[in-house]
């Protein structure tokens, strides 16, 4: 136990079974504070907005402030106000000294409002770098206050202030972790998560869709620096989790110290453990976590293969006409799942086909040709076998063959996905000219 010491210089020797340590200690008297009430109110005036501030930050993170934490903070504020009214002037000055000497505990925390980019990713790391020591120092200070053998009004007042701001800082940091994970670990890609509602796929035409989280895009952009930032954030998330557990363990002592029973520290973000599970292997590429399901049309099938940062989708139909359908795209990574359903069209294969009538004629007669192609052709190119051509969809052609013969007809049809040709050999028969007597 360290004895009460007056101002001066001391040499402390600490001895144990297997060690001995020596410490030079200098103790100085604290300077008087001219207006202790002003110093105290500079911190406690913020009590009025703590709940509303936390509610706003929770809303920004897509969640709500839990009622247990809200009750705990309100109870602590009520207890502090009751205790403060009983402090002597000298105790108020001591409390003001406590506040001045531990200013970092009560400093405001800046929110991160910018969506993740490679630059702002570092901002999250910097934010956590500042928050975690504050949480650790506040937690240690509160632990010492709670273990005081004979707590005074002064000790209780200091413990109440430290507990209120520690809970605020802990919750704020948790909301930022939720925002970071929710905005940036969600699988996002250029074609499946940007608000697009429908697709048109060519039959059996592979389409590669980019799938990546911000973690992975940063890792691929710079294989060294971003990786170190990622591991740093994972480490901070682990520390945050440890401190949350420790401080949660203080809550019963806090309630016992102040004599109230309701309220608690709730709402630890699940994202903390999910960030912790985000391993190096997942950073390197996790397109295997993508899946396609819920094909709503039995005439449509699909095939999916993966690349390092994406998937290649191929849809197929044997139907003669284009097929409309819905499909669901799901991406799961590090415990987080995003799932969306899209409408789509798969174009049927273009297939040239035609018929002509009649197919047996005399010279000078016409044949009407009818396009029977599938796959929604947009252009037609006919060859009638006698040098005649047409680009009409359903042309008529006159055969002037004085000596008759057979003629091969072909049709080539095209659309945006390609072309197909149908050829009918000796399809049109023109009778030979009958001998005439003059």
ChimeraX attribute file (.defattr): number of C-alpha atoms within 10 A of each C-alpha:
attribute: neighborCount
match mode: 1-to-1
recipient: residues
	/A:1	3
	/A:2	5
	/A:3	5
	/A:4	5
	/A:5	9
	/A:6	11
	/A:7	10
	/A:8	10
	/A:9	12
	/A:10	13
	/A:11	10
	/A:12	12
	/A:13	10
	/A:14	10
	/A:15	10
	/A:16	7
	/A:17	5
	/A:18	5
	/A:19	7
	/A:20	9
	/A:21	9
	/A:22	10
	/A:23	10
	/A:24	9
	/A:25	10
	/A:26	11
	/A:27	11
	/A:28	9
	/A:29	8
	/A:30	9
	/A:31	7
	/A:32	11
	/A:33	15
	/A:34	9
	/A:35	11
	/A:36	20
	/A:37	14
	/A:38	12
	/A:39	18
	/A:40	19
	/A:41	12
	/A:42	13
	/A:43	17
	/A:44	17
	/A:45	10
	/A:46	14
	/A:47	16
	/A:48	11
	/A:49	10
	/A:50	17
	/A:51	18
	/A:52	13
	/A:53	15
	/A:54	20
	/A:55	18
	/A:56	15
	/A:57	22
	/A:58	21
	/A:59	13
	/A:60	16
	/A:61	21
	/A:62	12
	/A:63	16
	/A:64	15
	/A:65	20
	/A:66	17
	/A:67	14
	/A:68	15
	/A:69	20
	/A:70	20
	/A:71	16
	/A:72	23
	/A:73	24
	/A:74	18
	/A:75	20
	/A:76	22
	/A:77	20
	/A:78	11
	/A:79	17
	/A:80	21
	/A:81	13
	/A:82	13
	/A:83	18
	/A:84	17
	/A:85	10
	/A:86	13
	/A:87	16
	/A:88	12
	/A:89	11
	/A:90	11
	/A:91	18
	/A:92	22
	/A:93	21
	/A:94	19
	/A:95	23
	/A:96	24
	/A:97	19
	/A:98	14
	/A:99	21
	/A:100	16
	/A:101	10
	/A:102	15
	/A:103	11
	/A:104	16
	/A:105	24
	/A:106	22
	/A:107	12
	/A:108	11
	/A:109	13
	/A:110	11
	/A:111	14
	/A:112	16
	/A:113	12
	/A:114	12
	/A:115	12
	/A:116	20
	/A:117	14
	/A:118	16
	/A:119	10
	/A:120	14
	/A:121	23
	/A:122	16
	/A:123	15
	/A:124	20
	/A:125	18
	/A:126	14
	/A:127	18
	/A:128	22
	/A:129	14
	/A:130	13
	/A:131	21
	/A:132	19
	/A:133	15
	/A:134	19
	/A:135	25
	/A:136	20
	/A:137	15
	/A:138	23
	/A:139	23
	/A:140	15
	/A:141	18
	/A:142	21
	/A:143	19
	/A:144	12
	/A:145	19
	/A:146	21
	/A:147	10
	/A:148	11
	/A:149	7
	/A:150	7
	/A:151	14
	/A:152	13
	/A:153	17
	/A:154	21
	/A:155	18
	/A:156	21
	/A:157	27
	/A:158	22
	/A:159	23
	/A:160	27
	/A:161	22
	/A:162	22
	/A:163	26
	/A:164	21
	/A:165	23
	/A:166	23
	/A:167	22
	/A:168	22
	/A:169	23
	/A:170	21
	/A:171	23
	/A:172	22
	/A:173	24
	/A:174	25
	/A:175	27
	/A:176	23
	/A:177	24
	/A:178	23
	/A:179	23
	/A:180	22
	/A:181	20
	/A:182	15
	/A:183	17
	/A:184	18
	/A:185	23
	/A:186	21
	/A:187	26
	/A:188	18
	/A:189	16
	/A:190	12
	/A:191	14
	/A:192	21
	/A:193	16
	/A:194	9
	/A:195	8
	/A:196	11
	/A:197	13
	/A:198	15
	/A:199	16
	/A:200	14
	/A:201	21
	/A:202	21
	/A:203	23
	/A:204	18
	/A:205	15
	/A:206	16
	/A:207	14
	/A:208	17
	/A:209	17
	/A:210	17
	/A:211	26
	/A:212	24
	/A:213	21
	/A:214	21
	/A:215	26
	/A:216	24
	/A:217	18
	/A:218	22
	/A:219	22
	/A:220	16
	/A:221	12
	/A:222	12
	/A:223	12
	/A:224	11
	/A:225	11
	/A:226	21
	/A:227	19
	/A:228	12
	/A:229	19
	/A:230	23
	/A:231	17
	/A:232	16
	/A:233	23
	/A:234	21
	/A:235	15
	/A:236	19
	/A:237	23
	/A:238	16
	/A:239	18
	/A:240	24
	/A:241	18
	/A:242	13
	/A:243	18
	/A:244	22
	/A:245	13
	/A:246	15
	/A:247	22
	/A:248	15
	/A:249	12
	/A:250	18
	/A:251	16
	/A:252	14
	/A:253	14
	/A:254	23
	/A:255	17
	/A:256	12
	/A:257	14
	/A:258	17
	/A:259	11
	/A:260	14
	/A:261	12
	/A:262	11
	/A:263	20
	/A:264	19
	/A:265	23
	/A:266	16
	/A:267	16
	/A:268	18
	/A:269	17
	/A:270	13
	/A:271	22
	/A:272	20
	/A:273	16
	/A:274	18
	/A:275	24
	/A:276	17
	/A:277	14
	/A:278	18
	/A:279	14
	/A:280	13
	/A:281	8
	/A:282	16
	/A:283	21
	/A:284	16
	/A:285	21
	/A:286	22
	/A:287	23
	/A:288	17
	/A:289	16
	/A:290	21
	/A:291	15
	/A:292	17
	/A:293	12
	/A:294	11
	/A:295	16
	/A:296	14
	/A:297	13
	/A:298	9
	/A:299	13
	/A:300	20
	/A:301	15
	/A:302	14
	/A:303	12
	/A:304	15
	/A:305	15
	/A:306	17
	/A:307	15
	/A:308	13
	/A:309	20
	/A:310	19
	/A:311	20
	/A:312	15
	/A:313	18
	/A:314	19
	/A:315	20
	/A:316	20
	/A:317	21
	/A:318	14
	/A:319	14
	/A:320	15
	/A:321	15
	/A:322	20
	/A:323	21
	/A:324	16
	/A:325	18
	/A:326	17
	/A:327	17
	/A:328	15
	/A:329	16
	/A:330	17
	/A:331	21
	/A:332	17
	/A:333	21
	/A:334	19
	/A:335	12
	/A:336	15
	/A:337	14
	/A:338	14
	/A:339	15
	/A:340	13
	/A:341	17
	/A:342	14
	/A:343	16
	/A:344	16
	/A:345	18
	/A:346	23
	/A:347	26
	/A:348	23
	/A:349	25
	/A:350	24
	/A:351	20
	/A:352	22
	/A:353	19
	/A:354	17
	/A:355	16
	/A:356	18
	/A:357	13
	/A:358	13
	/A:359	17
	/A:360	15
	/A:361	18
	/A:362	18
	/A:363	19
	/A:364	12
	/A:365	14
	/A:366	16
	/A:367	19
	/A:368	14
	/A:369	21
	/A:370	16
	/A:371	18
	/A:372	12
	/A:373	22
	/A:374	17
	/A:375	23
	/A:376	18
	/A:377	22
	/A:378	11
	/A:379	14
	/A:380	20
	/A:381	15
	/A:382	22
	/A:383	17
	/A:384	20
	/A:385	17
	/A:386	14
	/A:387	6
	/A:388	12
	/A:389	16
	/A:390	15
	/A:391	14
	/A:392	14
	/A:393	20
	/A:394	16
	/A:395	15
	/A:396	14
	/A:397	16
	/A:398	15
	/A:399	21
	/A:400	14
	/A:401	17
	/A:402	14
	/A:403	12
	/A:404	16
	/A:405	14
	/A:406	17
	/A:407	18
	/A:408	15
	/A:409	23
	/A:410	19
	/A:411	23
	/A:412	20
	/A:413	26
	/A:414	20
	/A:415	15
	/A:416	12
	/A:417	15
	/A:418	13
	/A:419	18
	/A:420	17
	/A:421	17
	/A:422	16
	/A:423	16
	/A:424	14
	/A:425	12
	/A:426	13
	/A:427	17
	/A:428	22
	/A:429	18
	/A:430	21
	/A:431	16
	/A:432	14
	/A:433	12
	/A:434	8
	/A:435	6
	/A:436	5
	/A:437	4
	/A:438	3
